[in-house]
Amino acid sequence: MNCELLATCSALGYLEGDTYHKEADCLESVKDLIRYLRHEDDTRDVRQQLGAGQILQNDLLPIITQYRQEKMLFDACVRLMVNLTQPAMLCFGKVPDDPVFRQHFLKVTSHLEAYKESFASETVFGILSETLYNLLQLDWEQRQEEDNLLIERILLLVRNVLHVPANPLEEKKVDDDASIHDRVLWAIHMSGFDDLVKFLASAQSEQQWSMHVLEIISLMFRDQTPDALVSAGHARSAEEKQRDAQELESLRQKEFAERRSRVLQRGTRHSRFGGSFVVQGLKALGDKDVVYHRNIHNFKNYTHDMGKAVRRVPKRNRRAQECRDERRSAFNVRLFLREFCVDFLENCYNRLMYLVKESLIREQTQQHDETYYLWALSFFMAFNRGNGFRADLVSETMSIRAFNFIERNVTNYYEMLLTDRKEATSWSRRMHLALKAYQELLLTVNEMDRSQDETIRQSSNVIKSNIFYLMEYREIFVTLLRKYDETKQPHSYLKDLVETTHLFLRMLEHFSSGRRSLMVQKKRVKRKKPKKKNQQVAPDTSPEALEQIWNIVEEELKATGFQLSASVTEGIVPFDATSDTPLEEQRAEAMVRVQDALLARLGPEALGLLRAAREVWPEGDVFGSSDVETGEELELLKQILHANLPRPPPPEPAAEEDDDGAELEEEELESVQVSETEFSFLDFIKRFANPSIVRPYILLLKTFSKNSPHTNHCIVRMLHRLAVNLKMDALFYQLSVFHLFNKILSDSCADAYKELVTFAKYVLKRFFSLTEKNNKAFVELLFWKNVGAVQEMTEGYNKDGEKNKPTWTEEEEEELRALYEDHRDSDVPDIVETLLPLLSKSTRTRRQVVTQLVHMGLVHSAKELKKQKKGTGIVLWTEDQELELQMLFEEYKDSDDVLGNILKKLTAKRSRARVVDKLLSLGLVSERRELYKKRSRTAPRKSSGKALTEEEFLADLSQGLPDDSMDRDDEAELEESEEEEEDEELDDDGEQERETAQNGGRRSQNLSLERRADVSIMVSALHQEGLSGPLLWLQNCLNKTANDRGNDGFSMPVPFAPLTEENEDAMENKSFLRLIRKVGLRPPANEQESFWRIPAKLTVSQLRSAAASLSLREDGLENEEQHLEEDQKEVSQESRAQVLRALLLARNREQHTTEDRARCSSDVDPADNDDSLFESEPQLQVKTSAKRRRRSGILDEEEEEDGDISTEANSIPVMDVDVQQNSDSDGEEEVSAPVKRRRKMVLIDEEDEED
């Protein structure tokens, strides 16, 4: 021993007889020893020297027994003993591979065994129990931090002592004899420490020690089995006696058979010379027969390997060793442990398992602590089953959550078993524990089915329906059997796996047979390889596609309220300061990135990138000004989307790529599709018809003489399911299997394995009957066979590549040839579809017919018979077809359905979209709206020069409104049909047709007017119903919104909120709702919107025109109309325009920009109403196809006042509506429409003044 250590140990004290005399520096010496242990080297030299000096046995234990009143000394000694009894595995990390460190490891282990023997004392555990009891008596308010530390150290000390492994070679104890572990357990029991453990497990205030308690309990029952504890103290039952008698009788018969065989082997006459024999038919190394020089009665065991050296098996190929040996403890220890189990189940199990499970889920425990949970679950549930099953005692672990927890752990252990190969043995043991827990759960559910209580049986059905429904629980056994590796997983694991699979299949078969249909979950993994970079398809940048993309992006941005989440803005970096790319190029790249995001329909990402780029490049307002509004941002995004930005050329593919990159490109993407399907037990059994599953069963069957009868029964039952139920007995036509069958049949105790013998005879009989038909069956014995090979072996072999190839007889080939010759020159669109119903064999598929036509040489390639997709496939128009289209258009242009009639009469059938595009490109129509079906109007227009009625006049005023529900329905219907038919067109349409469609789309920008005479009729009807107030409220809202938008310069949706009871009643009137939809209001878009809204797309002129269409009409309108027409004739067009501009400019100057906006539902002052009416400038605007949404050619309506405009409050301003069209956007001279087309409108203000 080191001199310093020796001096320190000497300063502790000395033992004289049974009395220990401590020195004055005893406490400081104990602390010094703790300090030495903290700084020991990798060989654990300090620990070994202290163990060799027996410091714990001769000093520390006497100190704590005789000086327990000295609290500081007692705490220090307990702390030192916890360190000294620490497991060797924790000291070295693992079992060392180096021989030197392995020797140190064994020395430390031997010292621990000596420590454990010294702790087998009632006095020591009596002191620990008394100290722990006193500490637990203290309330939480009275406990100090030192008290909690001492409680934890006592529990750790007991845990360490129990953890010391047994050494059977040193102890040399037999069953029913008391080993060192049994003596320690008896000391724990006599000292009352076991009662304290049960208290800690059940007390609510001591739940922080739950994991320590579970470790101690698991170590206490380390060598025990539930069956041995259940039977302790009970007389054997009649069944047990009968089972033992049967086992004893089978052993007796086996011994008698072996003795008889030995007698038959020996001859009646003794041979002194032995003799030599020639074995005919068995060749030696040369061409001669083998010469046998031994007694002939041992010839059956002769092999060529006799006398050869045993081949050494590599370490990596050796079978895994069993992890533990079970032994039967002393009878009194088993009785005390049995009583402990009974009390623990009744008072502690459910609560302790709940606390431990919560700690495991929340990761508040140490690594691999779940193994204690799995052991406790399997042990105590097995004890509960044997000791008078009670479901309420194990209710905590009898749930779907427990199944899910164990299934996840099994999966995790298997994955770690494959990845962490150095610790494969440890992961295999943990996997075995999880499997045992899963087996015990199934056994408990099976026991619940036999219960007399109806509620327990119902609970069992609920659990079974859940575990049988989910695919993970059904497939776990198939996976474990397939992946069994005898080099990593021991024989006992395979035994438990086979027995658990047998139990699960038996329960599943019984559960499914009792139901007419059983629906289960099915998961299908869909694998697809990612597209390569050089195969990326460029996005469609046609005007129609861009408009469709913009509609989607716009709706998405409006739905989010132009607010970006933190996850979107965090990863946006428009500028890279470390890049060598110039600043200007990075700015252009940022613009391209914004466009790419828009093309990918990622609206929030595009908006976030735009705002980030604006902060980086604020100069020039390239990405918008710093105080830009949301409406301007939206318009800027739209411009970027439609812009033709210069893009850098795509990078050339590298000649050589990294291996990691290649792997990433070739990696398959998986998507799991979950569905439900009807369960079939026979189909599920087919999952086990695999050589990788049969091999583990055969491997376990090789030890049939050592297996229990139940294990052999589980093996034979599975093999019977495959060979008899599935009729796949050919799976067992393998030489090693036949060799095993030969051993079973030739065994002297074959009567004890009746099931095995019967099954072996059945398989052999089937094989020899097959050899009469298939003389290659003997060769097949050399190979394991899958399902396909089994089918070929039993049903006949196919030629190469003709496994499922259908055969054609000569008559069928002649029939096909004749039919093809008859219909080859016909004009049928698909000749294969024509031939299929004419064939005599109606089961032929299209693929088979096409393949046979190619095989017979009637067609050169299957591409010639490719099935045509829905659509015409005609791309180019000939001159005759264009002339025919023009003639048909001239013939039906005045009909109600122009396009429908043309499609019916066209000789070359084409899609609706193709015909529309051609009509646009030829200039026969200016927009798609002209091809809609015409609907009947309530007030037909007059084509003569006579004056129109009031209804027709108001219809003229409202024809610029954009939201006509009937027109939108027509437009949507046509667009949907066009899109559907365009999608069904063939992929090889030429570029010429696309250019024609685009040119036609540009010509469709010419706008036309459409009358909406039904608005006036709806207004009159609502007035008659007494809804004049809500109509005036609607008119005021439209006018106020128009004024606000004219002043602010941008548009936002305005809620149409009813604040009075009269307006709320009107919003429930269907006629009123149809009217507000007519004038352009939209209903709530989603559940977040409560009110109708005035859309942002309505311009100021449209809003005022809609408001004007809601006004009442007076009887004296005709006289004033004639008077105004005379005045208009005296005023020239140019002067009238100048006067109007001057009046509008004056009004705009007088109006204050800071005026508060009145709410839509508030009353409007008559004078203000007059001003707004005088300022109103209705514009007639017609939209093109909603698909393109191009707006141009706004028709301005000018106001013209009479020479003498009255300024009185009650005067009625009379305005002329002058229809003018802007030829372009450069401000060319405006030309007014003819005088016949000018109509005046009288707006009557019936509003009350505000209170």
Disulfide bonds with the S-S distance in Angstrom:
none
